[in-house]
Amino acid sequence: WLHNVIVSKHADAMDNFPQVGDTVTMYGVLVLYTNPEGEEIPEMKNAWCLSGGTGKRQTSGAAAKPITGTPKVGVAYKFGMVQKNVSSTQVYYLAGGMNGYYMETTTDVNAAIDLYLEEAAGGYYLYTVDARGDKLYINMVVSGTHVNGAYQASASTVYTWDAEHQTLVATVNDELYWFGTRNDKSYTTVGPCKISYEGFYCMFYEG
């Protein structure tokens, strides 16, 4: 089973690029790796993936495009950021977990969570749905001198639509925030970020 394998450039010649879960034929040097528990685990070094891929190969340089116009209430979307200090095309989508105070992302759109808008007085709430079917609202929460993102059972942040930037914004402590990161960082996690930083921010993509 293909798992945590870095596929070499030779896989580019395959018609069907391997995906996680595929059974593949590998060519390389087989060695034994001793893990911390003292078990010998076979692994391959500098292996080539020869055949067996079933997934659709991604086109290099092709960028996903955000939707245009205001997203609709109750429709599933992905919410992602292009971090131009890392890549000019790759989208980092919200994945639903937390990395410390920051919200985890994924580059796999199929692994990204679905986000929805809900009408609220003066704007919108933003939420996802967990595995049990319960709503988890995505709030901006003040923690000391910081503003953090949080997945919570009740809504506390009202967002408005910024038509110029095509994203949601919220006022926290008299300042405007969006979800993203600063323009002088190479973070691929997401959090509430002041618009005044003019950084990279999340937009809506088709769900």
Residue pairs with C-beta under 8 A, 6 or more apart in sequence:
1 21
1 22
1 23
2 18
2 19
2 20
2 21
2 22
2 23
2 24
2 49
3 20
5 18
5 47
5 49
7 17
7 18
7 49
8 46
8 47
8 48
8 49
10 48
10 49
11 17
11 18
11 48
11 49
11 53
12 57
14 49
14 51
14 53
14 57
15 53
15 57
16 53
16 54
16 55
16 56
16 57
17 53
17 55
17 56
17 57
17 58
18 24
18 49
18 52
18 53
18 54
18 55
19 53
19 54
19 55
22 52
22 53
22 54
22 55
23 52
24 49
24 50
24 51
24 52
24 53
25 49
25 50
25 51
25 52
26 44
26 47
26 48
26 49
26 50
27 47
27 48
27 50
28 44
28 45
28 46
28 47
28 48
29 44
29 45
29 46
29 47
30 42
30 43
30 44
31 42
31 43
31 44
31 45
32 40
32 41
32 42
32 43
33 40
33 41
33 42
33 43
34 40
34 41
35 41
61 89
62 89
63 82
63 88
63 89
63 90
63 91
64 80
64 91
64 109
64 205
65 205
66 80
66 166
66 203
66 204
66 205
67 77
67 166
67 203
67 204
67 205
67 206
68 166
69 166
70 161
70 163
71 77
71 117
71 204
72 117
73 116
73 117
73 118
73 119
73 124
74 116
74 117
74 118
75 116
75 117
75 207
76 114
76 115
76 116
76 207
77 114
77 115
77 116
77 204
77 205
77 206
77 207
78 93
78 94
78 109
78 112
78 113
78 114
78 115
78 204
78 205
78 206
78 207
79 93
79 94
79 112
79 113
79 115
79 179
79 202
79 203
79 204
79 205
80 91
80 92
80 93
80 94
80 105
80 112
80 202
80 203
80 205
81 91
81 92
81 105
81 179
81 180
81 181
81 190
81 200
81 201
81 202
81 203
82 88
82 89
82 90
82 91
82 92
82 200
83 90
83 92
83 181
83 186
83 187
83 188
83 200
84 200
85 183
85 185
85 186
85 200
86 186
86 188
90 107
91 107
91 109
91 205
92 105
92 106
92 107
92 188
92 190
93 105
93 106
93 107
93 108
93 109
93 111
93 112
93 113
93 205
94 103
94 104
94 105
94 112
94 113
94 115
94 128
94 179
94 190
94 202
95 103
95 104
95 105
95 106
95 111
95 112
95 113
96 104
96 113
96 128
96 151
97 103
97 104
98 104
98 149
98 151
99 189
101 143
101 146
101 148
101 149
101 191
102 148
102 149
102 187
102 189
102 190
102 191
103 149
103 179
103 189
103 190
103 191
104 189
105 188
105 189
105 190
106 112
109 205
113 128
114 128
114 129
114 207
115 126
115 127
115 128
115 138
115 204
115 207
116 126
116 127
116 128
116 129
117 124
117 125
117 126
118 124
118 125
118 126
118 127
118 155
119 125
120 155
120 158
121 158
122 158
122 160
123 158
123 159
123 160
123 161
124 158
124 159
124 160
124 161
124 168
125 137
125 155
125 157
125 158
125 159
126 137
126 138
126 157
126 159
126 168
127 135
127 136
127 137
127 138
127 155
128 135
128 136
128 138
128 151
129 135
129 136
130 136
134 153
135 153
136 151
136 152
136 153
137 151
137 152
137 153
137 154
137 155
137 156
137 157
138 149
138 150
138 151
138 152
138 157
139 149
139 150
139 152
139 155
139 156
139 157
140 147
140 148
140 149
140 150
140 157
140 170
140 172
140 177
140 192
141 147
141 148
141 149
141 150
141 152
141 156
141 157
142 172
142 173
147 172
147 173
147 177
147 191
147 192
148 191
148 192
149 179
149 190
149 191
149 192
157 170
157 172
158 170
159 168
159 169
159 170
160 168
160 169
160 170
161 167
161 168
161 169
162 168
162 169
162 178
165 178
165 195
165 201
166 203
166 204
167 178
167 179
167 201
167 202
167 203
167 204
168 178
168 179
169 176
169 177
169 178
169 195
170 176
170 177
170 178
170 192
171 177
172 192
175 194
175 195
175 196
176 194
176 195
176 196
177 192
177 193
177 194
177 195
178 192
178 193
178 195
178 201
178 202
179 190
179 191
179 192
179 193
179 201
179 202
180 190
180 191
180 193
180 199
180 200
180 201
180 202
181 187
181 188
181 189
181 190
181 191
181 193
181 199
181 200
182 193
182 197
182 199
182 200
183 197
183 198
183 199
183 200
184 199
185 199
190 202
193 199
193 201
